[in-house]
């Protein structure tokens, strides 16, 4: 189940400073899902966003509202 995968990934992230930094530098929830996918975890950016505002272990999932660039 992908929600279990997501929670397991967040648990790993809280204990791995390099992984935490990569996730914090990601631009979108889909980018976080890609990082997780490279490590064998399967979940979507939408599933991650559904946890926004919730705390999983020592990690609080927070959606960042970053305005787009305009030319």
mmCIF file as gemmi writes it, N, C-alpha and C atoms, coordinates in Angstrom:
data_model
loop_
_atom_site.group_PDB
_atom_site.id
_atom_site.type_symbol
_atom_site.label_atom_id
_atom_site.label_alt_id
_atom_site.label_comp_id
_atom_site.label_asym_id
_atom_site.label_entity_id
_atom_site.label_seq_id
_atom_site.pdbx_PDB_ins_code
_atom_site.Cartn_x
_atom_site.Cartn_y
_atom_site.Cartn_z
_atom_site.occupancy
_atom_site.B_iso_or_equiv
_atom_site.pdbx_formal_charge
_atom_site.auth_seq_id
_atom_site.auth_asym_id
_atom_site.pdbx_PDB_model_num
ATOM 1 N N . UNK Axp A 1 ? 0.848 -1.182 0 1 0 ? 1 A 1
ATOM 2 C CA . UNK Axp A 1 ? 0 0 0 1 0 ? 1 A 1
ATOM 3 C C . UNK Axp A 1 ? 0.887 1.237 0 1 0 ? 1 A 1
ATOM 4 N N . UNK Axp A 2 ? 0.58 2.207 -0.85 1 0 ? 2 A 1
ATOM 5 C CA . UNK Axp A 2 ? 1.472 3.343 -1.024 1 0 ? 2 A 1
ATOM 6 C C . UNK Axp A 2 ? 1.5 4.286 0.181 1 0 ? 2 A 1
ATOM 7 N N . UNK Axp A 3 ? 0.425 4.375 0.951 1 0 ? 3 A 1
ATOM 8 C CA . UNK Axp A 3 ? 0.45 5.217 2.14 1 0 ? 3 A 1
ATOM 9 C C . UNK Axp A 3 ? 1.448 4.667 3.154 1 0 ? 3 A 1
ATOM 10 N N . UNK Axp A 4 ? 1.508 3.353 3.271 1 0 ? 4 A 1
ATOM 11 C CA . UNK Axp A 4 ? 2.499 2.733 4.151 1 0 ? 4 A 1
ATOM 12 C C . UNK Axp A 4 ? 3.914 3.028 3.649 1 0 ? 4 A 1
ATOM 13 N N . UNK Axp A 5 ? 4.099 2.962 2.33 1 0 ? 5 A 1
ATOM 14 C CA . UNK Axp A 5 ? 5.404 3.279 1.725 1 0 ? 5 A 1
ATOM 15 C C . UNK Axp A 5 ? 5.786 4.72 2.041 1 0 ? 5 A 1
ATOM 16 N N . UNK Axp A 6 ? 4.831 5.626 1.923 1 0 ? 6 A 1
ATOM 17 C CA . UNK Axp A 6 ? 5.073 7.041 2.186 1 0 ? 6 A 1
ATOM 18 C C . UNK Axp A 6 ? 5.483 7.253 3.638 1 0 ? 6 A 1
ATOM 19 N N . UNK Axp A 7 ? 4.773 6.636 4.557 1 0 ? 7 A 1
ATOM 20 C CA . UNK Axp A 7 ? 5.099 6.797 5.976 1 0 ? 7 A 1
ATOM 21 C C . UNK Axp A 7 ? 6.473 6.198 6.299 1 0 ? 7 A 1
ATOM 22 N N . UNK Axp A 8 ? 6.8 5.081 5.669 1 0 ? 8 A 1
ATOM 23 C CA . UNK Axp A 8 ? 8.117 4.478 5.873 1 0 ? 8 A 1
ATOM 24 C C . UNK Axp A 8 ? 9.213 5.393 5.34 1 0 ? 8 A 1
ATOM 25 N N . UNK Axp A 9 ? 8.979 5.993 4.162 1 0 ? 9 A 1
ATOM 26 C CA . UNK Axp A 9 ? 9.935 6.928 3.579 1 0 ? 9 A 1
ATOM 27 C C . UNK Axp A 9 ? 10.143 8.127 4.505 1 0 ? 9 A 1
ATOM 28 N N . UNK Axp A 10 ? 9.06 8.692 5.039 1 0 ? 10 A 1
ATOM 29 C CA . UNK Axp A 10 ? 9.187 9.841 5.933 1 0 ? 10 A 1
ATOM 30 C C . UNK Axp A 10 ? 9.959 9.468 7.194 1 0 ? 10 A 1
ATOM 31 N N . UNK Axp A 11 ? 9.769 8.248 7.672 1 0 ? 11 A 1
ATOM 32 C CA . UNK Axp A 11 ? 10.547 7.784 8.818 1 0 ? 11 A 1
ATOM 33 C C . UNK Axp A 11 ? 12.027 7.708 8.501 1 0 ? 11 A 1
ATOM 34 N N . UNK Axp A 12 ? 12.346 7.216 7.309 1 0 ? 12 A 1
ATOM 35 C CA . UNK Axp A 12 ? 13.756 7.146 6.896 1 0 ? 12 A 1
ATOM 36 C C . UNK Axp A 12 ? 14.326 8.547 6.749 1 0 ? 12 A 1
ATOM 37 N N . UNK Axp A 13 ? 13.52 9.461 6.199 1 0 ? 13 A 1
ATOM 38 C CA . UNK Axp A 13 ? 13.978 10.823 5.962 1 0 ? 13 A 1
ATOM 39 C C . UNK Axp A 13 ? 14.341 11.529 7.271 1 0 ? 13 A 1
ATOM 40 N N . UNK Axp A 14 ? 13.591 11.261 8.337 1 0 ? 14 A 1
ATOM 41 C CA . UNK Axp A 14 ? 13.868 11.966 9.59 1 0 ? 14 A 1
ATOM 42 C C . UNK Axp A 14 ? 15.213 11.573 10.19 1 0 ? 14 A 1
ATOM 43 N N . UNK Axp A 15 ? 15.737 10.406 9.812 1 0 ? 15 A 1
ATOM 44 C CA . UNK Axp A 15 ? 17.019 9.95 10.344 1 0 ? 15 A 1
ATOM 45 C C . UNK Axp A 15 ? 18.181 10.098 9.373 1 0 ? 15 A 1
ATOM 46 N N . UNK Axp A 16 ? 17.918 10.632 8.177 1 0 ? 16 A 1
ATOM 47 C CA . UNK Axp A 16 ? 18.951 10.753 7.139 1 0 ? 16 A 1
ATOM 48 C C . UNK Axp A 16 ? 19.066 12.215 6.707 1 0 ? 16 A 1
ATOM 49 N N . UNK Axp A 17 ? 20.057 12.949 7.24 1 0 ? 17 A 1
ATOM 50 C CA . UNK Axp A 17 ? 20.177 14.381 6.922 1 0 ? 17 A 1
ATOM 51 C C . UNK Axp A 17 ? 20.313 14.673 5.422 1 0 ? 17 A 1
ATOM 52 N N . UNK Axp A 18 ? 21.026 13.834 4.687 1 0 ? 18 A 1
ATOM 53 C CA . UNK Axp A 18 ? 21.191 14.051 3.25 1 0 ? 18 A 1
ATOM 54 C C . UNK Axp A 18 ? 19.878 13.904 2.507 1 0 ? 18 A 1
ATOM 55 N N . UNK Axp A 19 ? 19.113 12.902 2.875 1 0 ? 19 A 1
ATOM 56 C CA . UNK Axp A 19 ? 17.809 12.694 2.254 1 0 ? 19 A 1
ATOM 57 C C . UNK Axp A 19 ? 16.867 13.831 2.622 1 0 ? 19 A 1
ATOM 58 N N . UNK Axp A 20 ? 16.893 14.247 3.866 1 0 ? 20 A 1
ATOM 59 C CA . UNK Axp A 20 ? 16.046 15.36 4.308 1 0 ? 20 A 1
ATOM 60 C C . UNK Axp A 20 ? 16.36 16.621 3.512 1 0 ? 20 A 1
ATOM 61 N N . UNK Axp A 21 ? 17.652 16.881 3.284 1 0 ? 21 A 1
ATOM 62 C CA . UNK Axp A 21 ? 18.059 18.063 2.53 1 0 ? 21 A 1
ATOM 63 C C . UNK Axp A 21 ? 17.564 17.963 1.089 1 0 ? 21 A 1
ATOM 64 N N . UNK Axp A 22 ? 17.662 16.797 0.477 1 0 ? 22 A 1
ATOM 65 C CA . UNK Axp A 22 ? 17.193 16.612 -0.898 1 0 ? 22 A 1
ATOM 66 C C . UNK Axp A 22 ? 15.691 16.838 -0.994 1 0 ? 22 A 1
ATOM 67 N N . UNK Axp A 23 ? 14.955 16.34 -0.016 1 0 ? 23 A 1
ATOM 68 C CA . UNK Axp A 23 ? 13.495 16.518 -0.023 1 0 ? 23 A 1
ATOM 69 C C . UNK Axp A 23 ? 13.141 17.988 0.178 1 0 ? 23 A 1
ATOM 70 N N . UNK Axp A 24 ? 13.828 18.664 1.077 1 0 ? 24 A 1
ATOM 71 C CA . UNK Axp A 24 ? 13.54 20.069 1.325 1 0 ? 24 A 1
ATOM 72 C C . UNK Axp A 24 ? 13.884 20.94 0.114 1 0 ? 24 A 1
ATOM 73 N N . UNK Axp A 25 ? 14.826 20.499 -0.704 1 0 ? 25 A 1
ATOM 74 C CA . UNK Axp A 25 ? 15.206 21.256 -1.9 1 0 ? 25 A 1
ATOM 75 C C . UNK Axp A 25 ? 14.297 20.946 -3.096 1 0 ? 25 A 1
ATOM 76 N N . UNK Axp A 26 ? 13.472 19.907 -2.991 1 0 ? 26 A 1
ATOM 77 C CA . UNK Axp A 26 ? 12.592 19.529 -4.098 1 0 ? 26 A 1
ATOM 78 C C . UNK Axp A 26 ? 11.562 20.63 -4.337 1 0 ? 26 A 1
ATOM 79 N N . UNK Axp A 27 ? 11.254 20.866 -5.618 1 0 ? 27 A 1
ATOM 80 C CA . UNK Axp A 27 ? 10.334 21.938 -5.98 1 0 ? 27 A 1
ATOM 81 C C . UNK Axp A 27 ? 8.872 21.529 -5.854 1 0 ? 27 A 1
ATOM 82 N N . UNK Axp A 28 ? 8.565 20.254 -6.052 1 0 ? 28 A 1
ATOM 83 C CA . UNK Axp A 28 ? 7.172 19.812 -6.034 1 0 ? 28 A 1
ATOM 84 C C . UNK Axp A 28 ? 7.044 18.486 -5.271 1 0 ? 28 A 1
ATOM 85 N N . UNK Axp A 29 ? 5.814 18.164 -4.937 1 0 ? 29 A 1
ATOM 86 C CA . UNK Axp A 29 ? 5.541 16.881 -4.289 1 0 ? 29 A 1
ATOM 87 C C . UNK Axp A 29 ? 5.893 15.728 -5.226 1 0 ? 29 A 1
ATOM 88 N N . UNK Axp A 30 ? 5.688 15.92 -6.527 1 0 ? 30 A 1
ATOM 89 C CA . UNK Axp A 30 ? 6.065 14.885 -7.493 1 0 ? 30 A 1
ATOM 90 C C . UNK Axp A 30 ? 7.571 14.664 -7.496 1 0 ? 30 A 1
ATOM 91 N N . UNK Axp A 31 ? 8.347 15.741 -7.292 1 0 ? 31 A 1
ATOM 92 C CA . UNK Axp A 31 ? 9.805 15.6 -7.214 1 0 ? 31 A 1
ATOM 93 C C . UNK Axp A 31 ? 10.196 14.765 -5.991 1 0 ? 31 A 1
ATOM 94 N N . UNK Axp A 32 ? 9.494 14.964 -4.881 1 0 ? 32 A 1
ATOM 95 C CA . UNK Axp A 32 ? 9.755 14.168 -3.679 1 0 ? 32 A 1
ATOM 96 C C . UNK Axp A 32 ? 9.435 12.705 -3.955 1 0 ? 32 A 1
ATOM 97 N N . UNK Axp A 33 ? 8.321 12.452 -4.658 1 0 ? 33 A 1
ATOM 98 C CA . UNK Axp A 33 ? 7.949 11.079 -4.997 1 0 ? 33 A 1
ATOM 99 C C . UNK Axp A 33 ? 9.01 10.437 -5.897 1 0 ? 33 A 1
ATOM 100 N N . UNK Axp A 34 ? 9.614 11.209 -6.792 1 0 ? 34 A 1
ATOM 101 C CA . UNK Axp A 34 ? 10.69 10.686 -7.651 1 0 ? 34 A 1
ATOM 102 C C . UNK Axp A 34 ? 11.929 10.325 -6.83 1 0 ? 34 A 1
ATOM 103 N N . UNK Axp A 35 ? 12.28 11.179 -5.877 1 0 ? 35 A 1
ATOM 104 C CA . UNK Axp A 35 ? 13.41 10.892 -4.996 1 0 ? 35 A 1
ATOM 105 C C . UNK Axp A 35 ? 13.145 9.586 -4.247 1 0 ? 35 A 1
ATOM 106 N N . UNK Axp A 36 ? 11.946 9.457 -3.72 1 0 ? 36 A 1
ATOM 107 C CA . UNK Axp A 36 ? 11.577 8.245 -2.987 1 0 ? 36 A 1
ATOM 108 C C . UNK Axp A 36 ? 11.591 7.027 -3.899 1 0 ? 36 A 1
ATOM 109 N N . UNK Axp A 37 ? 11.118 7.208 -5.123 1 0 ? 37 A 1
ATOM 110 C CA . UNK Axp A 37 ? 11.084 6.1 -6.08 1 0 ? 37 A 1
ATOM 111 C C . UNK Axp A 37 ? 12.467 5.548 -6.367 1 0 ? 37 A 1
ATOM 112 N N . UNK Axp A 38 ? 13.463 6.428 -6.421 1 0 ? 38 A 1
ATOM 113 C CA . UNK Axp A 38 ? 14.844 5.985 -6.654 1 0 ? 38 A 1
ATOM 114 C C . UNK Axp A 38 ? 15.369 5.135 -5.5 1 0 ? 38 A 1
ATOM 115 N N . UNK Axp A 39 ? 14.731 5.275 -4.346 1 0 ? 39 A 1
ATOM 116 C CA . UNK Axp A 39 ? 15.136 4.502 -3.161 1 0 ? 39 A 1
ATOM 117 C C . UNK Axp A 39 ? 14.232 3.286 -2.937 1 0 ? 39 A 1
ATOM 118 N N . UNK Axp A 40 ? 13.303 3.059 -3.874 1 0 ? 40 A 1
ATOM 119 C CA . UNK Axp A 40 ? 12.451 1.874 -3.785 1 0 ? 40 A 1
ATOM 120 C C . UNK Axp A 40 ? 11.091 2.088 -3.141 1 0 ? 40 A 1
ATOM 121 N N . UNK Axp A 41 ? 10.74 3.326 -2.85 1 0 ? 41 A 1
ATOM 122 C CA . UNK Axp A 41 ? 9.435 3.624 -2.261 1 0 ? 41 A 1
ATOM 123 C C . UNK Axp A 41 ? 8.478 4.041 -3.374 1 0 ? 41 A 1
ATOM 124 N N . UNK Axp A 42 ? 7.235 3.613 -3.27 1 0 ? 42 A 1
ATOM 125 C CA . UNK Axp A 42 ? 6.259 3.935 -4.303 1 0 ? 42 A 1
ATOM 126 C C . UNK Axp A 42 ? 5.068 4.675 -3.718 1 0 ? 42 A 1
ATOM 127 N N . UNK Axp A 43 ? 4.972 5.967 -4.059 1 0 ? 43 A 1
ATOM 128 C CA . UNK Axp A 43 ? 3.804 6.78 -3.741 1 0 ? 43 A 1
ATOM 129 C C . UNK Axp A 43 ? 3.817 7.966 -4.687 1 0 ? 43 A 1
ATOM 130 N N . UNK Axp A 44 ? 2.686 8.638 -4.787 1 0 ? 44 A 1
ATOM 131 C CA . UNK Axp A 44 ? 2.581 9.768 -5.714 1 0 ? 44 A 1
ATOM 132 C C . UNK Axp A 44 ? 2.69 11.09 -4.957 1 0 ? 44 A 1
ATOM 133 N N . UNK Axp A 45 ? 2.934 12.138 -5.725 1 0 ? 45 A 1
ATOM 134 C CA . UNK Axp A 45 ? 2.951 13.471 -5.139 1 0 ? 45 A 1
ATOM 135 C C . UNK Axp A 45 ? 1.597 13.821 -4.536 1 0 ? 45 A 1
ATOM 136 N N . UNK Axp A 46 ? 0.513 13.377 -5.174 1 0 ? 46 A 1
ATOM 137 C CA . UNK Axp A 46 ? -0.831 13.63 -4.637 1 0 ? 46 A 1
ATOM 138 C C . UNK Axp A 46 ? -1.018 12.98 -3.271 1 0 ? 46 A 1
ATOM 139 N N . UNK Axp A 47 ? -0.496 11.773 -3.121 1 0 ? 47 A 1
ATOM 140 C CA . UNK Axp A 47 ? -0.597 11.094 -1.827 1 0 ? 47 A 1
ATOM 141 C C . UNK Axp A 47 ? 0.18 11.846 -0.756 1 0 ? 47 A 1
ATOM 142 N N . UNK Axp A 48 ? 1.326 12.377 -1.136 1 0 ? 48 A 1
ATOM 143 C CA . UNK Axp A 48 ? 2.109 13.177 -0.2 1 0 ? 48 A 1
ATOM 144 C C . UNK Axp A 48 ? 1.336 14.436 0.197 1 0 ? 48 A 1
ATOM 145 N N . UNK Axp A 49 ? 0.724 15.097 -0.783 1 0 ? 49 A 1
ATOM 146 C CA . UNK Axp A 49 ? -0.025 16.319 -0.491 1 0 ? 49 A 1
ATOM 147 C C . UNK Axp A 49 ? -1.219 16.059 0.424 1 0 ? 49 A 1
ATOM 148 N N . UNK Axp A 50 ? -1.791 14.871 0.348 1 0 ? 50 A 1
ATOM 149 C CA . UNK Axp A 50 ? -2.925 14.541 1.224 1 0 ? 50 A 1
ATOM 150 C C . UNK Axp A 50 ? -2.519 14.501 2.695 1 0 ? 50 A 1
ATOM 151 N N . UNK Axp A 51 ? -1.228 14.345 2.96 1 0 ? 51 A 1
ATOM 152 C CA . UNK Axp A 51 ? -0.736 14.343 4.343 1 0 ? 51 A 1
ATOM 153 C C . UNK Axp A 51 ? -0.343 15.737 4.831 1 0 ? 51 A 1
ATOM 154 N N . UNK Axp A 52 ? -0.528 16.758 3.982 1 0 ? 52 A 1
ATOM 155 C CA . UNK Axp A 52 ? -0.136 18.118 4.348 1 0 ? 52 A 1
ATOM 156 C C . UNK Axp A 52 ? -0.813 18.529 5.657 1 0 ? 52 A 1
ATOM 157 N N . UNK Axp A 53 ? -0.012 19.064 6.558 1 0 ? 53 A 1
ATOM 158 C CA . UNK Axp A 53 ? -0.504 19.497 7.852 1 0 ? 53 A 1
ATOM 159 C C . UNK Axp A 53 ? -0.47 18.404 8.911 1 0 ? 53 A 1
ATOM 160 N N . UNK Axp A 54 ? -0.141 17.183 8.513 1 0 ? 54 A 1
ATOM 161 C CA . UNK Axp A 54 ? -0.094 16.074 9.466 1 0 ? 54 A 1
ATOM 162 C C . UNK Axp A 54 ? 1.345 15.777 9.877 1 0 ? 54 A 1
ATOM 163 N N . UNK Axp A 55 ? 1.475 15.24 11.059 1 0 ? 55 A 1
ATOM 164 C CA . UNK Axp A 55 ? 2.791 14.852 11.565 1 0 ? 55 A 1
ATOM 165 C C . UNK Axp A 55 ? 2.916 13.336 11.477 1 0 ? 55 A 1
ATOM 166 N N . UNK Axp A 56 ? 4.012 12.883 10.886 1 0 ? 56 A 1
ATOM 167 C CA . UNK Axp A 56 ? 4.311 11.455 10.767 1 0 ? 56 A 1
ATOM 168 C C . UNK Axp A 56 ? 5.655 11.245 11.454 1 0 ? 56 A 1
ATOM 169 N N . UNK Axp A 57 ? 5.639 10.631 12.625 1 0 ? 57 A 1
ATOM 170 C CA . UNK Axp A 57 ? 6.873 10.518 13.406 1 0 ? 57 A 1
ATOM 171 C C . UNK Axp A 57 ? 7.305 11.911 13.827 1 0 ? 57 A 1
ATOM 172 N N . UNK Axp A 58 ? 8.541 12.251 13.512 1 0 ? 58 A 1
ATOM 173 C CA . UNK Axp A 58 ? 9.053 13.591 13.826 1 0 ? 58 A 1
ATOM 174 C C . UNK Axp A 58 ? 8.988 14.522 12.624 1 0 ? 58 A 1
ATOM 175 N N . UNK Axp A 59 ? 8.327 14.089 11.546 1 0 ? 59 A 1
ATOM 176 C CA . UNK Axp A 59 ? 8.238 14.88 10.323 1 0 ? 59 A 1
ATOM 177 C C . UNK Axp A 59 ? 6.834 15.453 10.185 1 0 ? 59 A 1
ATOM 178 N N . UNK Axp A 60 ? 6.74 16.761 9.986 1 0 ? 60 A 1
ATOM 179 C CA . UNK Axp A 60 ? 5.46 17.385 9.683 1 0 ? 60 A 1
ATOM 180 C C . UNK Axp A 60 ? 5.442 17.694 8.197 1 0 ? 60 A 1
ATOM 181 N N . UNK Axp A 61 ? 4.452 17.159 7.509 1 0 ? 61 A 1
ATOM 182 C CA . UNK Axp A 61 ? 4.328 17.371 6.062 1 0 ? 61 A 1
ATOM 183 C C . UNK Axp A 61 ? 3.671 18.733 5.85 1 0 ? 61 A 1
ATOM 184 N N . UNK Axp A 62 ? 4.358 19.594 5.112 1 0 ? 62 A 1
ATOM 185 C CA . UNK Axp A 62 ? 3.864 20.944 4.881 1 0 ? 62 A 1
ATOM 186 C C . UNK Axp A 62 ? 3.925 21.273 3.397 1 0 ? 62 A 1
ATOM 187 N N . UNK Axp A 63 ? 2.79 21.665 2.847 1 0 ? 63 A 1
ATOM 188 C CA . UNK Axp A 63 ? 2.745 22.097 1.447 1 0 ? 63 A 1
ATOM 189 C C . UNK Axp A 63 ? 3.293 23.512 1.372 1 0 ? 63 A 1
ATOM 190 N N . UNK Axp A 64 ? 4.229 23.729 0.475 1 0 ? 64 A 1
ATOM 191 C CA . UNK Axp A 64 ? 4.812 25.047 0.272 1 0 ? 64 A 1
ATOM 192 C C . UNK Axp A 64 ? 4.124 25.723 -0.906 1 0 ? 64 A 1
ATOM 193 N N . UNK Axp A 65 ? 3.607 26.905 -0.685 1 0 ? 65 A 1
ATOM 194 C CA . UNK Axp A 65 ? 3.003 27.664 -1.769 1 0 ? 65 A 1
ATOM 195 C C . UNK Axp A 65 ? 4.047 28.629 -2.329 1 0 ? 65 A 1
ATOM 196 N N . UNK Axp A 66 ? 4.637 28.223 -3.431 1 0 ? 66 A 1
ATOM 197 C CA . UNK Axp A 66 ? 5.674 29.03 -4.079 1 0 ? 66 A 1
ATOM 198 C C . UNK Axp A 66 ? 5.09 29.574 -5.371 1 0 ? 66 A 1
ATOM 199 N N . UNK Axp A 67 ? 4.981 30.904 -5.483 1 0 ? 67 A 1
ATOM 200 C CA . UNK Axp A 67 ? 4.406 31.453 -6.703 1 0 ? 67 A 1
ATOM 201 C C . UNK Axp A 67 ? 5.303 31.179 -7.912 1 0 ? 67 A 1
ATOM 202 N N . UNK Axp A 68 ? 4.674 31.019 -9.059 1 0 ? 68 A 1
ATOM 203 C CA . UNK Axp A 68 ? 5.42 30.791 -10.293 1 0 ? 68 A 1
ATOM 204 C C . UNK Axp A 68 ? 6.116 32.048 -10.771 1 0 ? 68 A 1
ATOM 205 N N . UNK Axp A 69 ? 7.008 31.85 -11.702 1 0 ? 69 A 1
ATOM 206 C CA . UNK Axp A 69 ? 7.719 32.996 -12.288 1 0 ? 69 A 1
ATOM 207 C C . UNK Axp A 69 ? 6.895 33.555 -13.431 1 0 ? 69 A 1
ATOM 208 N N . UNK Axp A 70 ? 6.927 34.827 -13.565 1 0 ? 70 A 1
ATOM 209 C CA . UNK Axp A 70 ? 6.184 35.488 -14.635 1 0 ? 70 A 1
ATOM 210 C C . UNK Axp A 70 ? 7.151 36.295 -15.484 1 0 ? 70 A 1
ATOM 211 N N . UNK Axp A 71 ? 7.009 36.163 -16.784 1 0 ? 71 A 1
ATOM 212 C CA . UNK Axp A 71 ? 7.861 36.919 -17.704 1 0 ? 71 A 1
ATOM 213 C C . UNK Axp A 71 ? 7.065 38.027 -18.315 1 0 ? 71 A 1
